[in-house]
């Protein structure tokens, strides 16, 4: 150091990356952070209805027809009130009255003139053809679609439960064709006390009467 010379050391504060110097104070810079990539939406798959292999398809049921390696021939098919579905190449065919296996074979035979060795699978997505009817003191009166094996307790719960005015000991089921009806009594209170949480298994066409 030279004699007689005054040396001044000027300290400059270090500025960290991402900060700017404003009026002697570090502040965040205006540089935006990179946006995170949005995750693609997860496709929602329809819940499949569990039916027995001998289930007979009916009007208003919803079916899924899969033709192996033929996506243009596959898809969801509603069974119309006339019992038919419409398929590419084939057109209208009757689905009502067939089991899923029988319908798959019928579709396979019809596709052979268009597709080499077609492999077809038919799945029941929703059972809407089998209905019961509620009358009286339940949350929702009228028709209701049932699933195979549904019990009266499950049906009552699906109908919104009993109203406060329901006579739980006098519930009954009307079953059978006109002139051959069968009255099946059901004691809701007794079924719960006995631990019978399933109750009577319902059949399509049953009418559940819940008196007050």
Secondary structure, 3 states (H helix, E strand, C coil): CCCCCCCCCCCCCCCCCCEEEECCEEEECCCCCCCCCCCCCCCCCCCCCCCCCCCECCCCCEEEEEECCCHHHCEEEECCCCCEEEECCCEEEECCCCEHHHHHHHHHHHHCCCCCCCCEEEEEEECCCCEEEEEECECCCEEEECCCCCEHHHHHHHCCCECCCCCCCCEEEEECCCCCCEEEEECHHHHHHCCCCCCCECCCCCEEEECC
